[in-house]
Amino acid sequence: MDDNYVNDEKMRKEIETKLPGRRIHYYREISSTNTAALEFAEARAPEGTLVLADRQTGGHGRLNRKWLSPAGGGLWFTLVLRPQIDPEKAAQITLLAAVAIARAIEIHTGICPGIKWPNDLLIKGKKVCGIIAEMESGETIDHVILGIGINVNMDVQDFSLDLQDIATSLSQELGRPICRLSLLDEVLRQFDCWYSIWQRDGFEPIRVTWKQFNITLKQNVKVDSGDAVWSGEALDIDDGGALIIKSMNGMIKKFNFGEVSVR
């Protein structure tokens, strides 16, 4: 385990970003960083508050799926955001985060991950990162809780048998351990950069870069929206981040969220 990760003083010196990490809450063990971040958000924590844990006992992803979060194994953290945007644009934050993390991994390791719409990063077809965004809003957004889990230093045996064929870690792909603190710093730097671009220039720069990393478009996919399952070709994402599907009979449909599998 990279002990410098749990050195609070070193962590605060290492992270030099304008927004993310403005305030840091670190836990050696916690049920869920998302749950803690939500409590901080409701208590009016400032934008950029970072909740970080070495181990989660109740981490979860989309559809409340359990996210394996062992001590020393990865980056398990949540950001509190308060973007001044229309609530219907909040889904773009997930795609923005995916771009920032993909760039950070590429810069820090030399590995170029693929982004599977809407919220997964994969390496050689195996999941290495998941993203979940939860919003509280009315006419305007009060806060967005952005949860991120990156498998960093996990061996094959650290994954349950049902995950060993579909999940991986950066250390497995590189063949060596990675300093989590240095990777966290790069992830937050990239998020800081892309969040500023998004607020200044809108979604289009994010959309262009997302498409460069994507592994979903031009594929025959199945999308489970919860209410129905659609199959067809993934054509594009629109200017709001929705996935555009063309079915076998030529019908075009947009999805703002859903579970995607490549057929």
C-alpha positions as CSV (number, residue, x, y, z in Angstrom):
1,M,0.0,0.0,0.0
2,D,1.2,3.5,-0.8
3,D,1.3,5.0,2.7
4,N,1.7,8.6,1.5
5,Y,-2.0,8.4,0.3
6,V,-3.2,8.4,3.9
7,N,-0.9,11.2,5.1
8,D,-3.4,14.1,5.4
9,E,-0.7,16.8,5.5
10,K,1.0,15.4,2.3
11,M,-2.4,15.1,0.6
12,R,-3.3,18.7,1.2
13,K,0.1,19.8,-0.1
14,E,0.0,17.6,-3.1
15,I,-3.5,18.6,-4.3
16,E,-3.2,22.1,-5.9
17,T,-6.5,22.8,-7.7
18,K,-8.8,25.8,-7.8
19,L,-12.0,23.9,-7.2
20,P,-11.9,20.2,-6.4
21,G,-10.3,19.5,-3.1
22,R,-11.0,23.0,-1.8
23,R,-12.1,21.2,1.4
24,I,-11.0,17.6,2.1
25,H,-12.7,15.1,4.4
26,Y,-10.6,11.9,4.5
27,Y,-11.7,8.6,6.1
28,R,-9.7,5.4,6.5
29,E,-13.0,3.5,6.4
30,I,-16.5,4.7,5.6
31,S,-19.8,3.1,4.4
32,S,-20.0,5.4,1.4
33,T,-18.3,8.6,0.3
34,N,-21.5,9.5,-1.6
35,T,-23.6,9.3,1.6
36,A,-21.1,11.4,3.5
37,A,-20.9,14.0,0.7
38,L,-24.7,14.3,0.6
39,E,-24.7,15.1,4.3
40,F,-22.0,17.7,3.8
41,A,-23.9,19.2,0.8
42,E,-27.1,19.5,2.8
43,A,-25.1,21.2,5.5
44,R,-24.1,23.8,2.8
45,A,-20.5,22.5,2.2
46,P,-18.8,24.7,-0.5
47,E,-18.5,23.5,-4.1
48,G,-15.4,21.5,-4.5
49,T,-15.7,19.7,-1.2
50,L,-13.9,16.3,-1.6
51,V,-14.9,13.2,0.5
52,L,-12.2,10.5,0.2
53,A,-11.9,7.0,1.7
54,D,-9.2,4.4,1.8
55,R,-12.0,1.7,2.1
56,Q,-15.7,1.7,1.6
57,T,-17.9,-0.9,3.1
58,G,-21.1,0.1,1.3
59,G,-19.9,1.7,-1.9
60,H,-22.4,1.6,-4.8
61,G,-22.7,2.5,-8.4
62,R,-25.6,3.0,-10.8
63,L,-28.8,0.9,-10.1
64,N,-27.4,0.5,-6.5
65,R,-24.9,-2.1,-7.6
66,K,-22.2,-2.8,-5.0
67,W,-18.8,-1.3,-5.8
68,L,-15.9,-3.3,-4.4
69,S,-13.7,-0.8,-2.5
70,P,-10.9,-2.5,-0.5
71,A,-8.3,-0.6,1.5
72,G,-5.3,0.3,-0.6
73,G,-7.0,-0.9,-3.8
74,G,-8.2,2.3,-5.5
75,L,-9.5,5.8,-5.5
76,W,-12.9,6.0,-3.8
77,F,-14.1,9.6,-3.6
78,T,-17.0,12.0,-4.1
79,L,-17.1,15.7,-5.0
80,V,-19.8,18.2,-4.0
81,L,-20.6,20.4,-7.0
82,R,-23.0,23.4,-7.3
83,P,-23.0,24.2,-11.0
84,Q,-25.0,27.2,-12.1
85,I,-26.8,25.5,-15.0
86,D,-30.3,24.3,-16.0
87,P,-31.1,21.0,-14.2
88,E,-31.6,19.2,-17.6
89,K,-27.9,19.8,-18.4
90,A,-26.7,18.1,-15.2
91,A,-26.3,14.7,-16.9
92,Q,-23.4,16.3,-18.8
93,I,-21.4,16.2,-15.6
94,T,-21.0,12.4,-15.9
95,L,-19.6,12.6,-19.4
96,L,-17.3,15.5,-18.3
97,A,-16.0,13.5,-15.5
98,A,-15.4,10.5,-17.8
99,V,-13.3,12.8,-20.1
100,A,-11.3,14.2,-17.2
101,I,-10.5,10.7,-15.7
102,A,-9.6,9.2,-19.1
103,R,-7.2,12.1,-19.8
104,A,-5.7,11.7,-16.3
105,I,-5.2,8.0,-16.7
106,E,-3.6,8.5,-20.1
107,I,-1.3,11.2,-18.8
108,H,-0.3,9.3,-15.6
109,T,0.0,5.8,-17.0
110,G,0.2,6.0,-20.8
111,I,-2.8,3.8,-21.0
112,C,-5.7,5.1,-23.0
113,P,-9.0,3.9,-21.6
114,G,-12.2,3.7,-23.5
115,I,-15.4,5.5,-22.3
116,K,-18.6,3.4,-22.5
117,W,-21.7,5.6,-22.4
118,P,-22.8,6.9,-20.0
119,N,-20.5,6.3,-17.0
120,D,-17.9,3.5,-17.3
121,L,-14.2,3.5,-18.3
122,L,-12.8,0.3,-19.7
123,I,-9.4,-1.1,-20.6
124,K,-9.3,-4.0,-23.1
125,G,-13.0,-4.5,-22.5
126,K,-12.8,-4.6,-18.7
127,K,-14.1,-2.0,-16.3
128,V,-11.6,0.1,-14.5
129,C,-13.7,3.1,-13.4
130,G,-17.3,3.9,-12.6
131,I,-19.0,7.2,-12.2
132,I,-22.3,8.1,-10.5
133,A,-23.9,11.6,-10.3
134,E,-26.9,12.3,-8.1
135,M,-28.6,15.7,-8.1
136,E,-30.9,17.7,-5.8
137,S,-32.7,20.4,-7.7
138,G,-35.9,22.4,-8.2
139,E,-36.0,25.2,-10.8
140,T,-32.2,25.4,-10.2
141,I,-29.6,22.9,-9.1
142,D,-28.8,23.0,-5.4
143,H,-26.0,20.4,-5.6
144,V,-24.7,17.5,-7.5
145,I,-22.9,14.6,-5.8
146,L,-20.3,13.1,-8.1
147,G,-19.0,9.7,-7.0
148,I,-16.0,8.1,-8.6
149,G,-14.4,4.7,-8.1
150,I,-11.1,3.8,-9.9
151,N,-9.5,0.4,-9.5
152,V,-5.8,1.3,-9.0
153,N,-3.8,-1.3,-7.1
154,M,-6.0,-4.5,-7.2
155,D,-4.9,-8.0,-8.1
156,V,-7.1,-10.5,-9.9
157,Q,-7.8,-12.3,-6.6
158,D,-9.1,-9.0,-5.1
159,F,-12.1,-9.2,-7.3
160,S,-14.9,-11.7,-6.7
161,L,-15.1,-14.6,-9.2
162,D,-18.0,-13.0,-11.0
163,L,-16.0,-9.8,-11.6
164,Q,-12.6,-11.3,-12.6
165,D,-13.5,-11.5,-16.3
166,I,-15.1,-8.1,-16.5
167,A,-13.1,-5.8,-14.2
168,T,-9.5,-4.8,-14.1
169,S,-7.1,-2.3,-12.4
170,L,-4.4,0.0,-13.5
171,S,-1.7,-2.0,-11.8
172,Q,-2.8,-5.2,-13.5
173,E,-2.6,-3.5,-16.9
174,L,0.8,-1.8,-16.1
175,G,2.3,-4.7,-14.2
176,R,3.3,-2.4,-11.3
177,P,1.7,-0.5,-8.5
178,I,0.7,3.1,-8.8
179,C,0.9,6.0,-6.3
180,R,-2.7,6.8,-5.7
181,L,-2.0,10.2,-4.4
182,S,-0.2,11.3,-7.6
183,L,-3.1,9.8,-9.7
184,L,-5.7,11.6,-7.5
185,D,-3.9,14.9,-8.0
186,E,-3.9,14.4,-11.8
187,V,-7.6,13.4,-11.8
188,L,-8.5,16.5,-9.9
189,R,-6.4,18.7,-12.1
190,Q,-8.1,17.4,-15.2
191,F,-11.5,17.7,-13.6
192,D,-10.7,21.3,-12.6
193,C,-9.7,22.1,-16.2
194,W,-12.7,20.4,-17.9
195,Y,-15.2,21.8,-15.4
196,S,-13.9,25.3,-16.2
197,I,-14.1,24.7,-19.9
198,W,-17.7,23.4,-19.6
199,Q,-18.8,26.4,-17.6
200,R,-17.1,28.8,-20.0
201,D,-17.7,27.2,-23.4
202,G,-20.6,24.8,-22.9
203,F,-20.8,21.1,-23.6
204,E,-19.4,21.0,-27.2
205,P,-15.6,20.8,-26.2
206,I,-16.5,18.0,-23.8
207,R,-18.6,16.2,-26.5
208,V,-15.7,16.4,-29.0
209,T,-13.2,14.9,-26.6
210,W,-15.6,12.3,-25.3
211,K,-16.1,11.0,-28.8
212,Q,-12.3,10.6,-29.1
213,F,-12.3,8.3,-26.1
214,N,-15.6,6.6,-26.7
215,I,-16.1,2.9,-27.4
216,T,-19.9,3.0,-27.8
217,L,-20.6,4.9,-31.0
218,K,-20.9,3.0,-34.3
219,Q,-21.5,-0.2,-32.4
220,N,-24.7,-2.3,-32.3
221,V,-25.9,-2.0,-28.8
222,K,-28.7,-2.8,-26.4
223,V,-30.0,-0.1,-24.1
224,D,-32.1,-0.9,-21.0
225,S,-33.7,2.3,-19.8
226,G,-35.6,0.6,-17.0
227,D,-38.9,0.8,-18.8
228,A,-37.9,-0.8,-22.1
229,V,-35.0,-2.4,-23.9
230,W,-34.0,-1.0,-27.3
231,S,-31.5,-2.5,-29.8
232,G,-29.8,-0.7,-32.7
233,E,-26.8,1.2,-33.8
234,A,-25.3,3.9,-31.5
235,L,-25.1,6.8,-33.9
236,D,-23.9,9.8,-31.7
237,I,-24.4,11.8,-28.6
238,D,-26.4,15.0,-28.9
239,D,-25.5,18.4,-27.6
240,G,-27.0,17.5,-24.3
241,G,-25.1,14.2,-23.9
242,A,-28.0,11.9,-24.8
243,L,-27.2,8.7,-26.7
244,I,-28.8,8.5,-30.2
245,I,-29.9,5.0,-31.3
246,K,-31.1,3.9,-34.7
247,S,-33.2,0.7,-34.5
248,M,-33.3,-2.0,-37.1
249,N,-36.5,-0.5,-38.5
250,G,-34.9,2.9,-38.9
251,M,-36.5,4.6,-35.9
252,I,-34.4,7.1,-34.0
253,K,-34.5,7.4,-30.3
254,K,-32.5,9.3,-27.7
255,F,-31.6,8.1,-24.2
256,N,-30.6,10.3,-21.4
257,F,-29.6,7.4,-19.2
258,G,-29.6,3.6,-19.4
259,E,-27.6,0.4,-19.2
260,V,-25.7,-0.2,-22.4
261,S,-24.2,-3.4,-23.7
262,V,-22.5,-4.0,-27.0
263,R,-24.1,-6.8,-29.0
